[in-house]
Structures are given as C-alpha cells and as structure tokens.
Amino acid sequence: MHHPHSAGQQPQNLRQLALFLRDAKRIDDDWHARLSEGGEPPSDRPYARSPLVRQRDAELWRAFNRIRFHAPALLRTAHAQLLELPDDLTDPTWADTLDALGRSVAQLNFFHQEWIDHRELMEADATPGTPTFREMIAERNAEGRPQIRVWAENGHVLQDLHAAAHPEPTTPRVQPTRAVWMETSPRHLAGQGDPRYITRSLRAAGWNATANIERPGITLTSPGRRHTIVLEPEPHGLKPWWHLQGTTEHGPWQAEFTAHTPVEIIAALTDPLAHPTPREQDQDVWPVLAEAGWSYERDDDLDTEIARHPHRTLRVSRWTATTTEHFFWTVEATFPDPGLGADIVWRASLDDTTPQHLLRALALALSSDAPALREMFDVPHTHLVTQEPLSAAGTTAGRELEHRLMSPLGRLYRRQARQSSPPPPPAASPVVRTI
C-alpha cells in the first residue's frame, strides 16, 4: 500500500525519532544508575534545583530537539496512515496516543517560546552563564520534562504505524547498501563520526588492538609501545571517551576527548603517531588560529590564553592551576544558544607536554573549514549544522573515507607503508629506471 504522506522526509524523520528514543533511554538509564550509586533521589517538584536533576533535564531537552521541529510532520503522516489502514492492522490505542503526542509537542513549543519571550525582557546583565540566565533555562527544562517523557514512552507508536503501513517485503534484500555521505558543516559540531576512522587506520599501521571483555572499549598500542590510545565509551557524553598517552624525550603526555568530538579532529593527533614524517620547525598554536580569523586574548594575572572561533562556538585555552607551574590545554565546542541546555558539546584536555607538532596539527584541524562527511541526520544536534550533497571535492573525500573505513587491513597497511617509507639510498652504480 502506498501512502503519499510518507514520502519525502518521513524516513529521515523516523530515523531521527529512533535516535531520540535511543538517547532518551540512555539518559534514563544513566539517571537510575546514578541513583543506585547513592545519588540524589528523584524530585517531583516542578522546578528542581539539584545539579543532577538540571543536567538530566538539559540532556532530555537536547535529545528532543532532534525531532521537535519534525514532530508536526511525523504526526500528520501518522494520522493519515491510521485513517488508511484497515482495522485489523491497527491498535485501538493509537489514536489517543497520537493526540497525546500532539498535545505534548504543542506544550513544549509553548514553553520554549515563553522562555524566548522572557529572555527578551531580562536585564542587560543577565547574560548566558549568569545565575539568572541559568535559572530560567533550568525552569524551562524542568517544565518540559513530563512532556518529553510522553514522547520517550510513546514515540514508538509512530514507528509501529509506519511498519503497519509499509510491511517488509517477503524476500529480504541481500545486497549491501552504501552510505550516502553529506557534507556537514561546521565540522566541529558534526558529531563523533565512525570510530573506525581512527581505530582501523591505527591497526592498519601495525598497532596492536586489545578488546576489554568486561566493558565496551578497545586499547591500541603502537609497535614500539611508546603510545597508547584507548576508546572507552561512557554513558555520560561529557566524560572522556578517547584517551591518548605517549612518551617523548621530555617525559610523558596525555590527551582526552569526550564523546561528540569529531574523529577527524582526533585524527590530527593519531595520524602523525601512526605515520611519523620528518617535520619542519614546530610552529606555535596561536598564529595558526589567528590566521584563520580567531580572536585571541591573554590574562597575565591568571596566566591564561584563550582563542575563540569567529562564530564563538569553539575555543582553545592554555592555562595553569594556581598551585602549580604545570600548564594544560583545553578545547571546548559550545552551543551557539545556551538556551538549548548545557553549554558544552564536547571537550578535549591535553597536557602542555604534548609534542608541539601535535598541538599545531590539532590547531590546523580545528581551524579548517573543510566539512565532515556524515550520513543524513547522523549527527547529535541537527539544528547546529547544515548538510549538503557532495561536491566534486566531497565525492573524492567520500571515496577516501570509505577506503579508510573498509579496505582490508593488510592492503591498507602496505599502501600506507609505501607512502611513509623513506626513499631508497642511491645506487652504487648507474641504473636505468622506467617510470
């Protein structure tokens, strides 16, 4: 049975719905895990001031933003499908559930608009990050929590309706489907991407991979055992997922990246470790960022330096604790509108002992305007990025990405070894070479 209402964006909207349902369950599981570890009890107050409650509410609101703009279209299509389906293929509760979902999204849109209206009336000094601003965001998130739970608990009905209207063919398709890549900008807000972008490249370069049988994760160790990279997914998105450790003649160094850090940015550090090449004199980080139009400021009293992306959604800091002389680097990608919840999208932390050529490579990756390649809507925050079909350059990049993700390890290793091998020494006697 063909339903014209389900054409167009409906499959993509349903995919976003599936991602929201997954994230909402993860947030709920994480919340209950914290409670079982002796955390704060749930609160029935409409506006709970607990930091844990605020964090949970902000995460729920961000997760629902995946579908808030698409929810009316999802519901219109579902209502049309319900009208066309025969009674024996429907559930008698579906109609009431669709009405409840419609009321919930209308209430959430009202809360958000009310917050925007109140923000316009705030005092000039009530800027993002101030207590007044945070209070208003927390109140909006807390008021919206019950309505978001309606979608978390009943959103599957939209999937059930779609499945009833589009039954699977009796003969399943066996041919593999290729990813349809989209140029996603800005890259630093495009989400993690495929971890194999890093792990497979390192394995192809001869790094040893060890899986953790007790929890998800993988440890990769360089052939000389000087460098270790650990991917260890955590339930909380702002806890480190990637851990890099190394040693140099100046001592050990380490770096950490949280969940939504794009793999293309992390690879700015891992690729030089896997394929070291002779390098020119190391350049400082700040000129690299300044050349890309970033602002720079220095606070001599606090021994802090900060550079900010022109769009103010990315910042790099070098700072020190007041009790030590040890410096640290911090990279933070931030929401352009703090009203969407917590300020940080992802964070990276690096020792100041990190080799200078790696810090410079990271700065080049952060300042690059090149888009990331992601599948349609396969990003954590669709409202923060634009996605366009591949350009000619993007098509070439897409082929290179698929080769990096899918090529047999032996073939990829031999190719990379040839690329990174030094040229052969001059022959002792003249030879004739055919090029």
C-alpha positions in Angstrom: 0.0 0.0 0.0 1.5 3.4 -1.0 1.0 6.4 1.2 1.9 9.7 -0.4 2.0 11.3 3.1 5.0 9.1 4.0 7.1 10.3 1.0 9.8 12.9 1.2 11.3 13.5 4.6 9.4 10.8 6.6 12.1 8.1 6.5 14.6 10.6 7.7 12.3 12.0 10.4 11.7 8.4 11.6 15.4 7.9 11.8 15.7 11.0 14.0 12.9 9.6 16.1 14.7 6.4 16.6 17.8 8.3 17.7 15.8 10.3 20.2 14.2 7.2 21.7 17.7 5.7 22.0 19.1 8.8 23.6 16.2 9.2 26.0 16.6 5.6 27.2 20.3 6.1 27.7 19.6 9.3 29.7 17.0 7.5 31.8 19.3 4.5 32.4 22.2 6.8 33.4 19.9 8.7 35.8 18.8 5.5 37.6 22.4 4.2 37.6 23.4 7.4 39.5 20.6 6.9 41.9 21.7 3.3 42.6 25.2 4.6 43.4 23.9 6.8 46.1 22.9 9.8 44.1 20.1 12.3 44.8 16.6 10.9 44.9 14.2 12.0 42.1 12.2 15.1 42.7 8.5 15.7 41.9 8.9 19.4 42.3 8.2 21.3 39.0 11.5 23.1 39.3 14.2 21.0 41.0 17.4 22.8 41.8 19.6 19.7 42.1 22.6 19.9 39.8 22.0 16.2 38.8 18.3 16.9 38.0 19.3 20.0 36.0 21.8 18.0 34.0 19.3 15.3 33.3 16.6 17.8 32.2 19.0 19.6 29.9 20.1 16.3 28.3 16.5 15.3 27.7 15.7 18.7 26.1 18.7 18.5 23.8 17.8 15.0 22.8 14.2 16.0 22.0 15.5 18.9 19.8 16.3 16.2 17.3 12.6 15.8 16.5 10.9 18.9 17.9 10.9 20.7 14.5 9.9 17.5 12.7 7.2 16.3 15.2 4.3 18.0 13.4 5.2 16.3 10.1 5.6 13.0 11.9 2.2 13.3 13.5 0.4 14.4 10.2 1.8 11.4 8.4 0.9 9.0 11.3 -2.7 10.4 11.4 -3.0 9.9 7.6 -1.7 6.3 7.8 -4.1 5.5 10.7 -7.0 6.6 8.6 -6.0 4.5 5.6 -5.1 1.3 7.5 -7.7 -1.5 7.9 -8.9 -2.0 11.5 -7.2 -5.4 11.7 -3.8 -3.8 11.3 -4.2 -1.1 13.9 -4.2 -0.9 17.7 -7.2 0.8 19.3 -5.0 2.9 21.5 -3.0 4.5 18.6 -5.5 7.4 18.0 -5.4 8.5 21.6 -1.6 8.2 21.7 -1.2 10.4 18.7 -3.4 13.0 20.3 -1.3 12.9 23.5 1.9 13.3 21.4 0.4 16.3 19.7 -0.6 18.0 22.9 2.9 17.3 24.4 4.8 18.9 21.5 2.5 21.9 21.5 3.2 22.4 25.2 6.9 22.1 24.6 6.8 24.7 21.9 4.9 26.9 24.2 7.5 26.5 27.0 10.3 27.3 24.5 8.5 30.4 23.1 7.7 31.6 26.6 11.4 31.3 27.5 12.4 33.3 24.5 9.9 36.0 25.4 11.2 36.2 28.9 14.8 36.3 27.7 13.9 39.4 25.8 12.7 41.1 29.0 15.7 40.2 31.1 18.1 42.8 32.5 21.1 43.6 30.3 23.5 42.0 32.8 21.6 38.7 32.7 23.8 37.2 30.1 24.5 33.5 29.3 26.3 31.9 32.3 24.8 34.2 34.9 22.7 32.7 37.7 19.5 34.4 36.5 20.0 33.0 33.0 20.7 29.5 34.2 17.7 29.6 36.5 15.4 30.4 33.6 16.9 27.6 31.4 16.6 25.1 34.2 13.0 26.1 34.8 12.1 25.7 31.2 13.8 22.3 31.0 12.1 21.1 34.2 8.6 22.2 32.9 9.2 20.3 29.7 10.5 17.1 31.3 7.0 15.4 31.7 6.1 16.3 28.1 9.3 14.9 26.7 8.7 11.7 28.7 5.4 11.3 26.8 7.4 11.1 23.6 10.1 8.9 25.1 7.4 6.4 26.3 5.0 6.6 23.4 7.0 7.7 20.4 7.4 4.1 19.3 3.8 4.2 18.1 4.9 6.3 15.1 7.3 3.6 14.2 4.6 0.9 14.7 2.2 2.8 12.4 4.9 3.2 9.7 5.7 -0.5 9.9 2.0 -1.4 9.6 1.6 0.9 6.6 4.9 -0.3 4.9 5.2 -4.1 5.7 8.6 -5.6 4.9 8.8 -7.5 1.6 8.7 -11.3 1.9 12.1 -11.6 0.2 14.7 -9.6 2.1 17.2 -7.6 0.3 20.6 -9.1 0.4 22.7 -6.5 -1.5 24.7 -4.2 0.8 23.7 -0.6 0.9 26.3 2.1 0.6 26.4 5.1 2.8 25.1 8.4 1.3 27.5 10.9 2.6 26.6 14.6 3.2 29.0 17.5 3.6 28.3 18.6 7.2 29.3 22.0 8.4 30.7 23.2 10.7 32.9 20.2 11.2 33.4 20.7 14.9 29.7 20.3 15.5 29.1 17.3 13.2 29.4 14.7 16.0 31.8 11.9 16.5 31.5 10.0 13.2 32.8 6.5 12.8 35.4 5.5 15.3 36.9 3.2 12.7 38.3 6.3 11.1 40.9 6.2 13.8 41.0 2.6 15.1 41.2 0.9 11.7 43.9 3.3 10.4 46.0 2.5 13.5 45.5 -1.2 13.2 46.5 -1.0 9.5 49.7 0.8 10.6 50.6 -2.2 12.8 49.2 -1.1 16.1 48.1 -3.9 18.4 44.4 -3.9 19.3 43.1 -5.4 22.6 39.4 -5.6 23.5 38.1 -5.2 27.0 35.9 -8.3 27.7 34.2 -6.6 30.7 33.0 -3.4 29.1 32.8 -1.8 25.7 36.2 -0.5 24.5 39.4 -1.1 22.7 43.1 -0.4 23.5 45.5 0.2 20.7 49.3 0.1 21.4 52.0 1.4 18.9 54.6 -1.1 17.7 57.3 0.5 19.9 54.8 0.7 22.9 55.5 4.4 23.2 51.9 5.4 22.5 48.6 4.0 23.7 45.1 5.0 22.6 42.0 3.8 24.4 38.4 4.1 23.2 36.2 3.6 26.2 32.5 4.7 25.7 30.9 6.1 28.8 27.1 6.6 29.4 27.7 10.3 30.0 28.5 12.2 26.9 30.9 14.7 28.6 33.1 12.1 30.2 36.2 11.2 28.2 35.8 8.5 25.5 39.2 8.8 23.9 42.4 8.6 26.0 45.8 9.2 24.3 49.1 8.6 26.1 52.6 8.9 24.9 56.2 9.5 25.9 58.9 11.8 24.5 62.4 12.7 25.5 60.8 15.4 27.6 58.5 13.0 29.5 55.0 11.6 29.3 52.0 13.4 27.9 48.3 12.6 27.6 45.1 13.9 25.9 41.4 13.1 26.4 38.4 13.8 24.2 34.7 13.4 25.0 32.0 11.6 23.0 31.0 14.1 20.4 34.5 15.1 19.4 34.7 14.5 15.6 37.1 11.7 14.7 38.6 14.0 12.0 39.9 16.3 14.8 41.2 13.5 17.0 42.9 12.0 13.9 45.0 15.2 13.7 46.9 13.7 16.7 46.6 10.0 15.9 47.7 10.1 12.2 51.1 11.6 12.9 51.6 9.0 15.6 50.8 6.2 13.2 52.8 7.6 10.3 55.5 9.9 11.6 57.2 12.1 9.0 60.1 14.5 9.1 58.7 17.8 10.2 59.8 21.4 9.9 60.4 23.6 12.8 57.4 23.5 15.2 55.1 26.5 15.0 53.2 27.9 17.9 49.4 27.2 18.1 48.2 30.8 18.3 49.4 32.1 14.9 47.7 29.1 13.2 44.4 30.1 14.8 44.9 33.8 14.2 45.5 33.2 10.5 42.0 31.5 10.4 40.4 34.6 11.9 40.2 33.5 15.5 40.3 36.1 18.3 43.0 36.0 20.9 43.2 37.3 24.5 45.7 36.9 27.3 45.2 37.3 31.0 48.7 37.8 32.6 47.3 37.7 36.1 45.8 34.3 35.6 48.4 33.0 33.2 45.7 32.2 30.7 45.5 32.4 27.0 42.2 32.0 25.0 41.5 31.9 21.3 37.9 31.9 20.0 36.4 30.7 16.7 34.8 33.6 14.7 31.3 32.0 15.3 32.1 31.7 19.1 31.2 28.0 19.1 34.8 26.8 19.6 37.5 27.9 22.0 41.1 26.9 22.8 42.6 27.7 26.2 46.1 27.3 27.7 46.0 27.7 31.5 47.6 26.7 34.7 46.4 25.8 38.2 47.4 28.5 40.7 49.2 25.9 42.9 51.4 24.5 40.2 53.5 25.7 37.3 52.1 22.9 35.0 50.1 24.2 32.1 47.2 22.5 30.3 45.3 22.9 27.1 41.5 22.8 26.8 39.4 22.8 23.7 35.6 23.2 24.0 32.9 23.2 21.4 29.9 25.1 22.6 26.3 25.7 21.7 25.6 29.0 19.9 22.5 29.4 22.0 22.9 28.4 25.7 19.1 28.1 25.9 19.4 24.7 24.4 20.8 23.4 27.7 24.3 22.8 28.9 26.9 24.9 27.3 29.4 22.3 26.2 29.0 20.0 23.2 32.4 18.3 23.5 35.7 18.9 25.4 39.3 18.0 24.9 42.1 18.2 27.5 45.8 18.0 26.7 49.0 18.2 28.7 51.3 21.1 27.9 53.9 18.4 27.4 52.0 17.2 24.3 54.5 17.4 21.4 54.3 20.8 19.7 53.9 19.4 16.2 50.8 17.5 17.5 49.4 20.7 19.1 49.9 22.5 15.8 48.2 19.7 13.9 45.3 19.9 16.2 45.1 23.7 15.7 45.1 23.2 11.9 42.2 20.7 12.2 40.2 23.0 14.5 40.6 26.0 12.2 39.9 24.0 9.0 36.7 25.0 7.0 36.5 21.5 5.4 33.2 19.8 6.1 32.9 16.5 7.8 31.2 13.6 5.9 28.2 12.2 7.7 25.0 10.5 6.6 21.8 12.5 6.6 20.8 13.4 10.1 23.6 11.1 11.6 24.7 14.0 13.9 23.9 14.6 17.5 22.5 18.1 17.0 20.8 18.5 13.6 19.9 22.1 14.3 23.6 23.1 14.7 24.8 22.0 11.3 24.0 22.3 7.6 24.1 19.2 5.4 24.6 19.5 1.6 25.0 16.8 -1.1 28.6 16.0 -2.0 30.5 18.4 -4.2 33.2 17.2 -6.6 35.8 17.5 -3.9 33.4 15.9 -1.4 32.9 12.9 -3.8 36.7 12.3 -3.8 36.8 12.7 0.0 33.9 10.2 0.3 35.8 7.6 -1.6 38.9 8.2 0.5 36.8 7.9 3.7 35.2 4.6 2.6 38.7 3.3 1.7 39.9 4.2 5.1 36.9 2.6 6.8 36.5 -0.6 4.7 39.8 -1.5 3.0 41.3 -4.9 4.1 43.9 -4.2 6.8 46.8 -5.8 5.0 46.2 -3.9 1.8 45.7 -0.6 3.7 48.9 -1.3 5.7 51.0 -2.0 2.7 49.7 1.2 0.9 50.4 3.4 4.0 53.8 1.8 4.5 54.8 2.7 0.9 53.6 6.2 1.4 55.6 6.7 4.7 58.7 4.8 3.7 61.9 6.8 3.1 63.3 6.8 -0.4 65.8 4.1 -1.1 69.5 5.1 -0.9 71.3 6.0 -4.1 72.6 3.0 -6.1 76.3 2.3 -6.2 76.3 2.2 -10.0 74.2 3.9 -12.6 70.9 2.1 -13.3 68.2 2.8 -15.8 64.7 3.1 -14.4 61.4 3.1 -16.2 58.8 5.5 -14.7 
